[in-house]
Amino acid sequence: MFRLSAAVGAALLLGACGGGGSGGTNPPGPPTQLVKSAGDAQNWYFNNPLPAILSVTVEDADGKPVPNIVVTWNVASGGGAVSPTQSTSNANGVATTVDSIGSSTLQTVTATFTGFPSTVTFNEAATTPPTTGSVDIKDNFFSPNGLAVQVGGSVTWTWAGSTSHTLTFTSGPAPLPAETPAQMTGTRTITFNSVGSYAYHCTIHSGMAATLTIVH
């Protein structure tokens, strides 16, 4: 009985102390590190928001995420803008911003917080968007399944498979292009005059889907 009581007492004491070697529920210490999480080294098009947000993680000296820290974002070179210019780290220590690249080929964005002695730098690149695009409709996939074209430009779909497929738009700026009925051969060219993201698929074959992004 004594041994059992002693064992239970030791277990309770260990739990109360947050034992187990993982630090338990001890809160993080002061922020000392800033780590890039996502969004670096993107290649996109002049004067458009980058596809992925910029993200950093605020950490203490032991690598624990630190919440409620205000991170300041700044376009250091290359033009464009970030929004917001300040964001607060969440419960996972993550702070984010949306980066709109400008008219320069190269852009740098920095992130920092008060008391952090340096900055974290994101390097992005931009080029002129294409004014036309082409997609092959094959069995059973679109090639490519992701495409970007400048607003006012056109995309040509070519049926290149051995079975019938439709071209059916499911989302995007209204009005959506009309559906192309099932066919095995032929082409269709569509001009897009609205900026936004379109999703389309073949109604006959499950999982046969693709996206189209129209940029400035």
Backbone as a chain_set.jsonl record, in Angstrom:
{"seq": "MFRLSAAVGAALLLGACGGGGSGGTNPPGPPTQLVKSAGDAQNWYFNNPLPAILSVTVEDADGKPVPNIVVTWNVASGGGAVSPTQSTSNANGVATTVDSIGSSTLQTVTATFTGFPSTVTFNEAATTPPTTGSVDIKDNFFSPNGLAVQVGGSVTWTWAGSTSHTLTFTSGPAPLPAETPAQMTGTRTITFNSVGSYAYHCTIHSGMAATLTIVH", "coords": {"N": [[0.828, -1.199, 0.0], [1.976, 1.199, 0.826], [3.949, 1.534, -1.106], [2.395, 1.866, -3.416], [0.989, 4.241, -2.83], [3.108, 6.002, -2.641], [4.042, 5.95, -5.265], [1.864, 7.008, -6.662], [1.807, 9.552, -5.555], [4.272, 10.565, -6.457], [3.803, 10.639, -9.193], [1.757, 12.532, -9.355], [3.131, 14.773, -8.428], [5.049, 15.062, -10.426], [3.418, 15.678, -12.6], [2.309, 18.089, -11.727], [4.504, 19.699, -11.842], [4.919, 19.97, -14.463], [6.375, 17.998, -15.763], [8.232, 15.514, -17.642], [9.977, 16.252, -19.521], [9.375, 17.863, -21.747], [8.841, 20.457, -21.256], [6.31, 21.045, -20.521], [3.482, 23.052, -19.88], [4.668, 25.471, -19.811], [4.96, 28.937, -20.362], [6.15, 30.713, -23.313], [9.371, 32.347, -23.513], [10.785, 35.703, -23.683], [10.608, 37.223, -26.963], [13.12, 36.383, -29.299], [13.889, 35.576, -31.793], [13.262, 35.52, -35.331], [11.729, 33.849, -37.857], [11.583, 32.924, -41.254], [8.597, 31.756, -42.644], [6.927, 31.282, -44.887], [6.45, 32.179, -48.358], [8.718, 33.291, -49.522], [10.971, 33.994, -52.296], [9.252, 34.062, -54.592], [7.986, 34.033, -57.958], [6.356, 36.189, -60.006], [3.958, 38.432, -61.503], [4.281, 41.783, -62.806], [2.957, 44.449, -60.843], [0.95, 43.103, -59.393], [-0.719, 41.258, -56.762], [1.183, 38.889, -54.904], [0.928, 35.31, -55.265], [1.156, 33.76, -52.884], [0.956, 34.442, -49.385], [3.191, 36.422, -47.325], [5.024, 35.154, -44.604], [6.056, 34.915, -41.231], [7.591, 33.484, -38.281], [7.561, 34.155, -34.887], [9.849, 33.523, -32.329], [11.047, 32.298, -29.117], [14.164, 32.07, -27.223], [14.431, 29.328, -27.025], [13.162, 28.338, -29.188], [10.416, 28.265, -29.003], [7.164, 29.215, -30.098], [6.058, 32.598, -30.033], [3.325, 34.423, -29.085], [1.314, 37.396, -29.871], [3.08, 39.414, -30.664], [4.062, 42.336, -32.284], [4.759, 42.55, -35.611], [6.638, 44.311, -37.967], [6.34, 45.18, -41.332], [8.062, 45.96, -44.347], [8.594, 47.401, -47.53], [11.587, 47.163, -48.878], [13.022, 47.554, -51.235], [12.442, 47.959, -54.776], [9.769, 48.674, -55.106], [6.128, 48.463, -55.063], [3.83, 47.166, -52.548], [2.965, 46.324, -49.132], [0.395, 44.776, -47.206], [-1.221, 44.088, -44.244], [0.963, 46.74, -42.947], [1.815, 46.259, -40.45], [1.507, 43.417, -38.403], [0.156, 41.137, -35.999], [1.573, 38.477, -34.179], [0.101, 35.231, -34.069], [-1.428, 32.62, -32.032], [0.299, 30.595, -32.649], [2.614, 31.894, -33.056], [2.826, 33.072, -35.526], [2.983, 35.584, -37.994], [1.587, 37.497, -40.664], [1.507, 38.939, -44.009], [0.177, 40.51, -46.976], [1.718, 40.736, -50.064], [2.075, 42.985, -52.643], [3.565, 43.026, -55.614], [5.619, 45.368, -57.417], [6.506, 47.42, -60.237], [9.092, 46.76, -60.748], [11.74, 44.486, -61.563], [12.973, 43.013, -59.519], [12.276, 42.645, -56.061], [12.469, 43.453, -52.612], [11.405, 42.618, -49.351], [11.165, 43.386, -45.936], [11.002, 42.092, -42.578], [10.469, 42.674, -39.127], [10.678, 43.074, -35.508], [10.066, 45.023, -32.542], [12.972, 45.44, -30.655], [14.271, 43.342, -31.833], [17.361, 42.735, -33.279], [17.952, 42.759, -36.018], [16.78, 42.197, -39.411], [14.424, 40.14, -41.225], [14.562, 39.032, -44.533], [12.693, 38.976, -47.519], [12.857, 37.89, -50.847], [11.668, 38.679, -53.961], [10.513, 38.201, -57.372], [9.608, 39.624, -60.551], [7.831, 39.703, -63.683], [6.68, 40.428, -67.057], [3.294, 39.661, -67.633], [1.977, 36.958, -69.665], [0.109, 37.458, -72.714], [-1.392, 35.668, -74.014], [-2.478, 32.232, -73.875], [-2.299, 28.618, -73.795], [-3.996, 25.501, -73.569], [-3.995, 22.007, -73.39], [-6.459, 19.547, -73.741], [-6.588, 16.562, -72.401], [-6.525, 12.94, -71.793], [-6.915, 11.897, -68.639], [-6.879, 14.849, -68.114], [-5.978, 18.334, -67.796], [-3.547, 20.185, -69.539], [-1.338, 22.778, -69.374], [-2.372, 22.448, -65.859], [-2.639, 24.73, -64.474], [-2.632, 28.158, -65.105], [-1.658, 31.484, -66.048], [-2.718, 34.598, -67.291], [-2.622, 37.829, -68.825], [-5.065, 40.378, -68.186], [-7.575, 40.934, -70.606], [-6.377, 39.318, -72.406], [-6.214, 36.141, -74.183], [-7.151, 32.647, -74.077], [-6.551, 29.474, -75.458], [-8.112, 26.413, -75.779], [-7.38, 23.081, -76.619], [-8.68, 20.13, -77.827], [-7.25, 17.088, -77.233], [-7.317, 14.417, -76.688], [-8.324, 10.916, -76.576], [-10.866, 10.397, -75.876], [-14.125, 11.794, -75.14], [-14.545, 15.094, -73.769], [-15.746, 17.699, -71.621], [-15.68, 21.323, -71.371], [-16.012, 23.092, -68.688], [-16.818, 25.802, -66.761], [-16.657, 26.579, -63.335], [-16.335, 28.481, -61.343], [-15.51, 31.961, -60.813], [-15.021, 35.369, -62.029], [-18.115, 36.855, -62.837], [-19.838, 37.301, -65.996], [-19.631, 33.715, -66.239], [-17.818, 31.844, -68.736], [-19.671, 30.143, -71.279], [-20.577, 26.669, -71.189], [-18.633, 24.231, -72.916], [-19.83, 21.658, -74.812], [-19.489, 18.025, -74.568], [-16.805, 16.756, -76.446], [-14.403, 15.389, -78.823], [-12.469, 16.412, -80.491], [-11.112, 19.526, -81.796], [-10.992, 23.119, -81.106], [-11.163, 25.845, -78.707], [-11.304, 29.265, -78.173], [-11.075, 31.771, -75.742], [-11.571, 35.062, -74.625], [-10.557, 36.996, -71.848], [-11.745, 39.443, -69.762], [-11.825, 40.286, -67.158], [-10.225, 40.621, -64.036], [-9.16, 37.975, -61.964], [-9.671, 34.696, -60.456], [-10.29, 31.684, -62.071], [-12.024, 28.59, -62.048], [-12.224, 25.421, -63.57], [-13.539, 22.414, -65.116], [-13.876, 18.993, -66.325], [-16.989, 17.623, -66.854], [-17.463, 14.979, -67.16], [-15.399, 13.343, -66.266], [-14.287, 12.586, -63.173], [-12.295, 14.548, -61.019], [-10.829, 15.705, -63.003], [-9.619, 18.632, -63.427], [-8.82, 22.183, -63.407], [-7.145, 25.399, -63.101], [-7.364, 28.916, -63.823], [-5.744, 31.986, -63.855], [-6.332, 35.374, -64.052], [-4.543, 38.25, -64.468], [-3.459, 41.653, -63.67]], "CA": [[0.0, 0.0, 0.0], [2.863, 2.35, 0.924], [4.605, 1.723, -2.387], [1.42, 2.38, -4.356], [0.722, 5.638, -2.489], [4.295, 6.777, -2.99], [4.099, 6.055, -6.72], [0.833, 7.955, -7.077], [2.248, 10.885, -5.149], [5.336, 11.003, -7.341], [3.203, 10.951, -10.494], [1.055, 13.803, -9.212], [4.132, 15.826, -8.311], [5.64, 15.241, -11.741], [2.443, 16.367, -13.433], [2.161, 19.459, -11.263], [5.706, 20.439, -12.213], [5.03, 20.0, -15.919], [7.503, 17.128, -16.096], [8.185, 14.735, -18.865], [11.069, 16.665, -20.388], [8.946, 18.668, -22.881], [8.582, 21.828, -20.85], [4.938, 21.143, -20.038], [2.72, 24.183, -20.399], [5.376, 26.698, -19.5], [4.823, 29.931, -21.433], [7.419, 31.047, -23.969], [10.102, 33.487, -22.991], [10.757, 36.887, -24.548], [10.953, 36.916, -28.358], [14.51, 36.636, -29.669], [14.16, 35.09, -33.148], [12.242, 35.682, -36.36], [12.036, 32.829, -38.86], [10.714, 32.919, -42.425], [7.727, 30.581, -42.697], [6.411, 31.037, -46.232], [6.298, 33.323, -49.251], [9.974, 33.783, -50.077], [11.44, 33.564, -53.623], [8.174, 33.873, -55.552], [8.086, 34.651, -59.276], [4.993, 36.508, -60.41], [3.822, 39.405, -62.576], [4.308, 43.18, -62.403], [1.77, 45.165, -60.36], [-0.064, 42.156, -58.952], [-0.438, 40.59, -55.479], [1.817, 37.578, -55.019], [-0.026, 34.224, -54.986], [1.258, 33.288, -51.499], [1.228, 35.478, -48.404], [4.472, 36.365, -46.634], [4.759, 34.655, -43.257], [7.191, 34.705, -40.331], [7.265, 32.95, -36.96], [8.303, 34.75, -33.779], [10.233, 32.473, -31.392], [11.936, 32.664, -28.018], [15.508, 31.508, -27.351], [14.335, 27.871, -27.109], [12.417, 27.962, -30.381], [8.971, 28.229, -28.779], [6.467, 30.334, -30.738], [5.654, 33.664, -29.117], [2.171, 35.152, -29.621], [1.034, 38.794, -29.509], [4.206, 40.288, -30.971], [3.788, 43.129, -33.481], [5.79, 42.467, -36.643], [6.567, 45.41, -38.93], [6.716, 44.801, -42.691], [8.484, 47.121, -45.115], [9.174, 47.175, -48.855], [12.911, 47.775, -48.813], [13.439, 47.952, -52.581], [11.691, 47.381, -55.878], [8.409, 49.15, -55.218], [5.034, 47.618, -54.597], [3.3, 47.493, -51.22], [2.505, 45.231, -48.281], [-0.804, 45.112, -46.429], [-0.913, 45.31, -43.511], [2.375, 47.031, -42.694], [2.082, 45.65, -39.147], [0.594, 42.327, -38.053], [0.46, 40.567, -34.686], [1.738, 37.021, -34.213], [-1.025, 34.51, -33.494], [-1.102, 31.667, -30.972], [1.421, 29.781, -33.122], [3.743, 32.776, -33.285], [2.901, 33.41, -36.946], [2.467, 36.865, -38.471], [1.538, 37.45, -42.121], [1.098, 40.104, -44.776], [0.008, 40.303, -48.415], [2.697, 41.526, -50.8], [1.775, 43.305, -54.037], [4.825, 43.38, -56.254], [5.466, 46.563, -58.234], [6.905, 47.397, -61.643], [10.505, 46.403, -60.842], [11.986, 43.055, -61.744], [13.3, 42.437, -58.223], [11.708, 43.331, -54.9], [12.793, 42.9, -51.292], [10.527, 43.006, -48.239], [11.76, 43.016, -44.658], [10.142, 41.918, -41.413], [11.192, 42.795, -37.866], [9.841, 43.473, -34.377], [10.775, 45.879, -31.595], [13.941, 44.722, -29.848], [14.999, 42.389, -32.675], [18.471, 43.55, -33.761], [18.132, 42.723, -37.474], [15.544, 41.979, -40.154], [14.306, 38.982, -42.11], [14.354, 39.571, -45.874], [12.062, 38.177, -48.566], [13.27, 38.309, -52.182], [10.663, 38.298, -54.946], [10.834, 38.586, -58.739], [8.42, 39.865, -61.374], [8.012, 39.803, -65.124], [5.462, 40.804, -67.763], [2.429, 38.486, -67.825], [1.667, 36.631, -71.063], [-1.185, 37.943, -73.198], [-2.126, 34.514, -74.542], [-2.126, 30.955, -73.267], [-2.899, 27.454, -74.446], [-4.201, 24.333, -72.713], [-4.412, 20.777, -74.06], [-7.427, 18.738, -73.012], [-6.137, 15.194, -72.657], [-7.218, 11.871, -71.066], [-8.04, 12.747, -68.289], [-6.283, 15.983, -67.419], [-5.672, 19.537, -68.554], [-2.105, 20.438, -69.539], [-1.105, 22.7, -67.925], [-3.597, 22.567, -65.055], [-2.632, 26.058, -63.895], [-2.171, 29.094, -66.119], [-1.918, 32.898, -65.771], [-2.74, 35.419, -68.504], [-2.966, 39.22, -68.552], [-6.442, 40.744, -68.486], [-7.713, 41.303, -72.003], [-5.759, 38.283, -73.213], [-7.057, 34.996, -74.542], [-6.65, 31.299, -73.855], [-7.092, 28.501, -76.411], [-8.141, 25.009, -75.349], [-7.347, 22.151, -77.746], [-9.022, 18.755, -77.456], [-6.133, 16.275, -77.719], [-7.417, 13.082, -76.117], [-8.995, 9.895, -77.384], [-12.249, 10.305, -75.42], [-14.821, 13.081, -75.103], [-14.447, 15.892, -72.547], [-16.365, 19.02, -71.644], [-14.961, 22.441, -70.768], [-17.077, 23.65, -67.861], [-16.332, 26.722, -65.735], [-17.448, 26.438, -62.106], [-16.241, 29.693, -60.52], [-14.736, 33.039, -61.394], [-15.798, 36.586, -62.243], [-19.301, 36.691, -63.682], [-20.455, 36.005, -66.267], [-18.708, 32.644, -66.602], [-17.966, 31.371, -70.119], [-20.627, 29.052, -71.473], [-19.987, 25.329, -71.24], [-18.407, 23.558, -74.196], [-20.317, 20.28, -74.671], [-18.513, 16.947, -74.74], [-16.289, 16.549, -77.789], [-13.102, 14.728, -78.843], [-11.535, 17.214, -81.268], [-11.478, 20.918, -81.959], [-10.403, 24.126, -80.221], [-12.018, 26.949, -78.293], [-10.546, 30.408, -77.678], [-11.886, 32.672, -74.917], [-10.92, 36.284, -74.158], [-10.937, 37.274, -70.465], [-11.672, 40.879, -69.513], [-11.955, 40.56, -65.721], [-9.171, 40.058, -63.192], [-9.669, 37.03, -60.977], [-9.295, 33.293, -60.577], [-11.332, 30.823, -62.616], [-11.886, 27.141, -61.909], [-13.003, 24.71, -64.581], [-13.338, 20.96, -65.083], [-14.658, 18.162, -67.246], [-18.099, 17.052, -66.078], [-17.543, 13.533, -67.39], [-14.326, 12.629, -65.574], [-14.056, 13.095, -61.818], [-10.925, 14.922, -60.713], [-10.202, 16.384, -64.143], [-9.901, 20.029, -63.121], [-7.701, 23.089, -63.573], [-7.427, 26.787, -62.736], [-6.858, 29.981, -64.69], [-5.647, 33.247, -63.134], [-6.238, 36.552, -64.899], [-3.832, 39.25, -63.684], [-3.395, 42.998, -64.25]], "C": [[0.859, 1.244, 0.0], [3.515, 2.63, -0.436], [3.65, 2.325, -3.414], [1.154, 3.85, -4.094], [1.893, 6.515, -2.88], [4.382, 6.989, -4.497], [3.087, 7.063, -7.239], [1.243, 9.374, -6.744], [3.327, 11.421, -6.058], [4.791, 11.399, -8.699], [2.491, 12.28, -10.461], [2.029, 14.965, -9.147], [4.768, 16.124, -9.66], [4.709, 16.004, -12.659], [2.305, 17.817, -13.045], [3.342, 20.306, -11.678], [5.866, 20.543, -13.725], [6.155, 19.133, -16.405], [7.307, 16.41, -17.397], [9.22, 15.186, -19.868], [10.664, 17.561, -21.543], [8.671, 20.107, -22.511], [7.17, 22.05, -20.385], [4.219, 22.305, -20.695], [3.392, 25.498, -20.071], [5.247, 27.68, -20.658], [6.171, 30.213, -22.086], [8.081, 32.237, -23.29], [9.988, 34.68, -23.922], [11.151, 36.526, -25.974], [12.39, 37.295, -28.665], [14.814, 36.276, -31.115], [12.971, 35.362, -34.059], [12.628, 34.779, -37.527], [11.06, 32.944, -40.027], [9.907, 31.622, -42.469], [7.283, 30.254, -44.111], [6.444, 32.332, -47.03], [7.568, 33.841, -49.883], [10.216, 33.225, -51.487], [10.291, 33.225, -54.583], [8.496, 34.586, -56.864], [6.679, 34.906, -59.788], [5.024, 37.635, -61.422], [3.728, 40.826, -62.035], [2.935, 43.662, -61.928], [0.611, 44.24, -60.004], [0.292, 41.611, -57.573], [0.213, 39.234, -55.724], [0.81, 36.481, -54.663], [-0.028, 33.772, -53.528], [1.56, 34.46, -50.567], [2.646, 35.327, -47.861], [4.2, 36.037, -45.171], [6.059, 34.481, -42.493], [6.683, 34.129, -39.018], [8.17, 33.599, -35.928], [8.578, 33.661, -32.746], [11.058, 33.042, -30.243], [13.282, 31.956, -28.207], [15.502, 29.994, -27.483], [13.557, 27.404, -28.33], [10.927, 27.838, -30.178], [8.311, 29.418, -29.471], [5.961, 31.329, -29.702], [4.485, 34.427, -29.737], [2.198, 36.629, -29.231], [2.243, 39.721, -29.666], [3.91, 41.012, -32.287], [4.994, 43.076, -34.421], [5.567, 43.592, -37.649], [7.133, 44.956, -40.27], [7.054, 46.056, -43.491], [9.019, 46.686, -46.477], [10.501, 47.914, -48.896], [13.415, 48.234, -50.17], [12.502, 47.334, -53.6], [10.256, 47.829, -56.004], [7.381, 48.139, -54.789], [4.599, 48.02, -53.203], [2.954, 46.221, -50.467], [1.289, 45.697, -47.491], [-1.219, 43.919, -45.584], [0.595, 45.526, -43.375], [2.788, 46.552, -41.303], [1.05, 44.558, -38.898], [1.078, 41.678, -36.767], [0.54, 39.052, -34.764], [0.586, 36.337, -33.491], [-0.553, 33.518, -32.428], [0.063, 30.755, -31.355], [2.657, 30.619, -33.426], [3.854, 33.306, -34.701], [2.264, 34.768, -37.22], [2.57, 36.882, -39.988], [1.227, 38.818, -42.715], [0.932, 39.7, -46.232], [0.945, 41.257, -49.132], [2.228, 41.715, -52.232], [3.06, 43.8, -54.683], [4.591, 44.538, -57.215], [5.92, 46.364, -59.667], [8.386, 47.096, -61.827], [10.664, 44.897, -60.939], [12.239, 42.362, -60.416], [12.725, 43.299, -57.106], [12.194, 42.651, -53.631], [11.833, 43.466, -50.261], [11.174, 42.535, -46.953], [10.686, 42.888, -43.578], [10.996, 42.018, -40.155], [10.203, 43.074, -36.75], [10.707, 44.262, -33.398], [11.69, 45.054, -30.701], [14.73, 43.683, -30.621], [16.101, 43.158, -33.396], [18.656, 43.581, -35.279], [16.768, 42.555, -38.142], [15.605, 40.651, -40.889], [13.91, 39.515, -43.478], [13.732, 38.54, -46.799], [12.484, 38.757, -49.923], [12.289, 37.773, -53.214], [11.079, 38.804, -56.327], [9.558, 38.732, -59.55], [8.803, 39.969, -62.838], [6.685, 40.207, -65.753], [4.581, 39.572, -67.959], [2.185, 38.214, -69.299], [0.286, 37.141, -71.448], [-2.009, 36.828, -73.828], [-1.667, 33.259, -73.807], [-2.798, 29.824, -74.015], [-2.936, 26.282, -73.482], [-4.626, 23.156, -73.582], [-5.372, 20.014, -73.157], [-7.159, 17.28, -73.363], [-6.955, 14.206, -71.828], [-6.473, 11.542, -69.779], [-7.501, 13.893, -67.446], [-6.118, 17.147, -68.388], [-4.167, 19.807, -68.441], [-1.803, 21.794, -70.201], [-2.416, 22.835, -67.156], [-3.639, 23.868, -64.27], [-1.999, 27.026, -64.867], [-2.508, 30.512, -65.675], [-1.78, 33.684, -67.059], [-3.157, 36.834, -68.109], [-4.406, 39.506, -68.956], [-6.53, 41.32, -69.9], [-7.107, 40.296, -72.952], [-6.691, 37.106, -73.442], [-6.341, 33.688, -74.265], [-7.338, 30.37, -74.854], [-6.983, 27.098, -75.838], [-8.215, 24.127, -76.59], [-7.653, 20.746, -77.255], [-7.984, 17.828, -78.082], [-6.153, 14.866, -77.148], [-8.116, 12.118, -77.058], [-10.424, 9.656, -76.913], [-12.834, 11.71, -75.333], [-14.655, 13.753, -73.744], [-15.224, 17.184, -72.736], [-15.374, 20.053, -71.122], [-16.002, 23.247, -70.017], [-16.492, 24.516, -66.751], [-17.266, 26.677, -64.529], [-17.376, 27.657, -61.199], [-15.342, 30.699, -61.207], [-15.598, 34.268, -61.55], [-16.958, 36.346, -63.202], [-19.245, 37.676, -64.862], [-19.407, 34.962, -66.675], [-18.89, 32.278, -68.077], [-18.953, 30.207, -70.198], [-19.89, 27.72, -71.569], [-19.768, 24.886, -72.682], [-18.845, 22.111, -74.037], [-19.206, 19.265, -74.956], [-18.12, 16.806, -76.211], [-14.894, 15.947, -77.699], [-12.046, 15.548, -79.57], [-11.991, 18.66, -81.308], [-10.748, 21.83, -80.989], [-11.474, 25.125, -79.805], [-11.127, 28.039, -77.707], [-11.482, 31.356, -76.952], [-11.025, 33.863, -74.513], [-11.457, 36.632, -72.775], [-10.681, 38.739, -70.14], [-11.833, 41.263, -68.048], [-10.837, 39.877, -64.965], [-9.793, 39.119, -62.173], [-9.197, 35.62, -61.267], [-10.495, 32.478, -61.039], [-10.996, 29.359, -62.318], [-12.752, 26.486, -62.972], [-12.674, 23.223, -64.523], [-14.061, 20.308, -66.246], [-15.747, 17.488, -66.422], [-18.179, 15.531, -66.208], [-16.564, 12.767, -66.509], [-14.003, 13.289, -64.242], [-12.574, 13.392, -61.599], [-10.195, 15.61, -61.854], [-10.536, 17.858, -64.046], [-8.64, 20.867, -63.276], [-8.137, 24.481, -63.153], [-6.79, 27.729, -63.749], [-6.875, 31.278, -63.885], [-5.458, 34.382, -64.132], [-5.675, 37.689, -64.053], [-3.864, 40.598, -64.403], [-2.336, 43.069, -65.345]], "O": [[0.568, 2.218, -0.694], [3.624, 3.778, -0.867], [4.042, 3.192, -4.194], [1.096, 4.639, -5.038], [1.714, 7.624, -3.384], [4.75, 8.07, -4.958], [3.384, 7.864, -8.126], [1.053, 10.291, -7.544], [3.315, 12.603, -6.403], [5.249, 12.372, -9.297], [2.588, 13.072, -11.399], [1.79, 16.019, -9.737], [5.001, 17.283, -10.004], [5.146, 16.875, -13.412], [2.196, 18.688, -13.907], [3.201, 21.517, -11.851], [6.829, 21.133, -14.214], [6.834, 19.487, -17.369], [6.361, 16.655, -18.146], [9.349, 14.595, -20.94], [11.544, 17.999, -22.283], [8.302, 20.904, -23.374], [6.846, 23.134, -19.9], [4.325, 22.521, -21.902], [2.737, 26.54, -20.056], [5.407, 27.294, -21.816], [7.217, 29.978, -21.481], [7.438, 33.02, -22.591], [9.18, 34.669, -24.851], [11.95, 35.611, -26.177], [12.832, 38.395, -28.334], [15.878, 36.626, -31.624], [11.826, 35.424, -33.612], [13.703, 34.919, -38.11], [9.851, 33.05, -39.82], [10.461, 30.53, -42.348], [7.262, 29.087, -44.501], [6.464, 33.429, -46.471], [7.51, 34.752, -50.709], [9.74, 32.144, -51.833], [10.349, 32.226, -55.299], [9.187, 35.604, -56.88], [5.9, 33.973, -59.984], [6.014, 37.789, -62.137], [3.176, 41.061, -60.96], [1.903, 43.337, -62.515], [-0.551, 44.544, -60.273], [1.472, 41.508, -57.238], [-0.166, 38.516, -56.649], [-0.074, 36.708, -53.837], [-1.081, 33.437, -52.986], [2.324, 35.36, -50.916], [3.232, 34.246, -47.925], [3.268, 36.57, -44.569], [7.042, 33.967, -43.028], [5.507, 34.263, -38.679], [9.393, 33.598, -36.07], [7.661, 32.954, -32.329], [11.678, 34.099, -30.359], [13.51, 31.318, -29.235], [16.462, 29.42, -27.997], [13.317, 26.207, -28.494], [10.223, 27.36, -31.067], [8.851, 30.523, -29.432], [5.494, 30.945, -28.63], [4.637, 35.019, -30.806], [2.985, 37.054, -28.386], [2.41, 40.68, -28.912], [3.552, 40.382, -33.282], [6.096, 43.498, -34.07], [4.45, 43.801, -38.123], [8.24, 44.424, -40.348], [6.408, 47.092, -43.331], [9.793, 45.734, -46.577], [10.536, 49.144, -48.942], [14.164, 49.207, -50.25], [11.852, 46.323, -53.336], [9.571, 47.403, -56.934], [7.706, 47.094, -54.225], [4.957, 49.097, -52.725], [2.684, 45.179, -51.065], [1.173, 46.874, -47.151], [-1.534, 42.857, -46.12], [1.394, 44.63, -43.645], [3.98, 46.451, -41.011], [-0.139, 44.75, -39.152], [2.276, 41.672, -36.481], [-0.332, 38.412, -35.352], [0.142, 36.795, -32.438], [0.593, 33.578, -31.981], [0.736, 30.205, -30.482], [3.632, 30.117, -33.985], [4.859, 33.923, -35.053], [1.165, 35.066, -36.751], [3.526, 36.347, -40.55], [0.753, 39.724, -42.029], [1.471, 38.685, -46.673], [0.965, 42.452, -48.839], [2.008, 40.743, -52.955], [3.574, 44.863, -54.337], [3.5, 44.681, -57.767], [5.75, 45.29, -60.244], [8.892, 47.168, -62.947], [9.826, 44.134, -60.457], [11.773, 41.243, -60.203], [12.695, 44.526, -57.202], [12.317, 41.427, -53.578], [11.491, 44.649, -50.296], [11.675, 41.413, -46.88], [9.617, 43.493, -43.659], [12.116, 41.508, -40.119], [9.019, 43.288, -37.009], [11.934, 44.172, -33.429], [11.254, 44.093, -30.067], [15.747, 43.189, -30.134], [15.808, 44.147, -34.066], [19.457, 44.373, -35.774], [15.73, 42.748, -37.509], [16.68, 40.109, -41.145], [13.02, 40.358, -43.579], [14.171, 37.392, -46.863], [12.467, 39.973, -50.116], [12.099, 36.563, -53.331], [11.894, 39.719, -56.441], [8.557, 38.064, -59.287], [9.943, 40.279, -63.184], [5.676, 40.317, -65.056], [5.072, 38.537, -68.409], [2.185, 39.144, -70.105], [-0.602, 37.243, -70.602], [-3.184, 37.018, -74.139], [-0.598, 33.236, -73.197], [-3.745, 30.038, -74.772], [-2.022, 26.093, -72.679], [-5.518, 23.292, -74.419], [-5.128, 19.857, -71.961], [-7.459, 16.824, -74.466], [-7.963, 14.583, -71.229], [-5.418, 10.915, -69.871], [-7.648, 13.907, -66.223], [-6.119, 16.981, -69.607], [-3.589, 19.669, -67.363], [-1.979, 21.958, -71.408], [-3.431, 23.27, -67.699], [-4.563, 24.094, -63.488], [-0.928, 26.744, -65.405], [-3.517, 30.731, -65.005], [-0.845, 33.47, -67.829], [-3.942, 37.022, -67.181], [-4.909, 38.956, -69.936], [-5.67, 42.091, -70.328], [-7.292, 40.392, -74.165], [-7.819, 37.085, -72.949], [-5.113, 33.619, -74.223], [-8.546, 30.46, -75.073], [-5.9, 26.651, -75.459], [-9.004, 24.383, -77.499], [-6.969, 20.229, -76.372], [-7.846, 17.778, -79.305], [-5.124, 14.191, -77.123], [-8.454, 12.464, -78.19], [-11.128, 8.815, -77.472], [-12.107, 12.698, -75.441], [-14.626, 13.091, -72.707], [-15.349, 17.699, -73.847], [-14.361, 19.709, -70.513], [-16.779, 23.992, -70.615], [-15.755, 24.022, -65.898], [-18.488, 26.729, -64.666], [-18.261, 27.855, -60.366], [-14.525, 30.353, -62.061], [-16.788, 34.228, -61.238], [-16.797, 35.714, -64.246], [-18.67, 38.757, -64.74], [-18.432, 35.275, -67.358], [-19.993, 32.39, -68.61], [-19.044, 29.392, -69.279], [-18.73, 27.662, -71.977], [-20.601, 25.13, -73.554], [-18.288, 21.395, -73.205], [-18.152, 19.593, -75.5], [-18.972, 16.745, -77.097], [-14.266, 15.981, -76.641], [-10.854, 15.4, -79.299], [-13.109, 18.985, -80.907], [-9.977, 21.366, -80.149], [-12.526, 25.247, -80.433], [-10.292, 27.767, -76.845], [-12.546, 31.709, -77.463], [-9.877, 33.69, -74.103], [-12.664, 36.573, -72.544], [-9.551, 39.22, -70.229], [-11.965, 42.445, -67.732], [-10.528, 38.71, -65.208], [-10.83, 39.428, -61.587], [-8.428, 35.381, -62.198], [-11.581, 32.573, -60.467], [-9.833, 28.956, -62.337], [-13.868, 26.931, -63.244], [-11.658, 22.823, -63.953], [-14.751, 20.958, -67.032], [-15.459, 16.853, -65.407], [-18.888, 14.877, -65.444], [-16.868, 11.663, -66.057], [-13.506, 14.414, -64.197], [-11.71, 12.588, -61.95], [-9.058, 16.051, -61.686], [-11.587, 18.3, -64.511], [-7.529, 20.338, -63.279], [-9.312, 24.731, -62.884], [-5.822, 27.389, -64.429], [-7.898, 31.633, -63.299], [-4.54, 34.357, -64.952], [-6.262, 38.054, -63.035], [-4.238, 40.688, -65.572], [-2.14, 44.124, -65.947]]}, "num_chains": 1, "name": "protein.A"}
